């Protein structure tokens, strides 16, 4: 089970593992000096857990998506925050077939914008690999130089 322990500005993510009878085996809390509210939990394919919600303790702005990944005993392996504006709140989480995670929630002060994030298995949002950026930049620069030389040679 995942939820929040405490209330208001002192709330933290709370993960509770129970046995088949519902008896608690262990519990862990995760958070900082401000509010941290957990909303969704999945057991990951490696036997650990991923928890998502939102945080005022980490990241920038008033609230950010907060994703916490644990091992099977609840020990934090890594965490990531995601935010594009104030008031980003994650409410749902699924593990994808490639081992990554998909997070869904709202963004903006009116909570009117839907936001979907797809991460890799380490919580990183895949974009262009860093090795691709430099060659693309060099090609664009070279192309720009060639075009300029041709334009100036026509005059």
Helices and strands as residue ranges (DSSP letters): E 2-5, G 8-10, E 12-18, E 24-30, E 36-43, E 49-55, E 64-70, E 76-82, E 88-95, E 101-107, E 113-119, H 130-153
